[in-house]
Amino acid sequence: MDGLDTALDIELAEVCGGLNQLHARLVRLVAGALTAEGWAGDGVRSPEHWLVLRAGLSPSRAREVVALARREAELPTLMDTFAGGQLSLDQVSTVARHAPAPMERPR
């Protein structure tokens, strides 16, 4: 590997880590919106629909984010690692989809 590959790898890791942190922030925002019903409004059918309209997410990605938001308090270690940028949205979604509810202590 030459210097260019190393610099590219470092920049890619930085960008992906930042993207992971922003996705974690989005999940936390949605968790708050679920609690406060901040997503509800004229013509909005569901939290997923709200994300499609307001965030431009695809319906499948919106379902994934809402599912994570619903489990956010159940999986604090996973969510903290996600917020730190070490895990991607796809990785966290896979773990959350298969982890049993009592996997961790709630916050």
Disulfide bonds with the S-S distance in Angstrom:
none
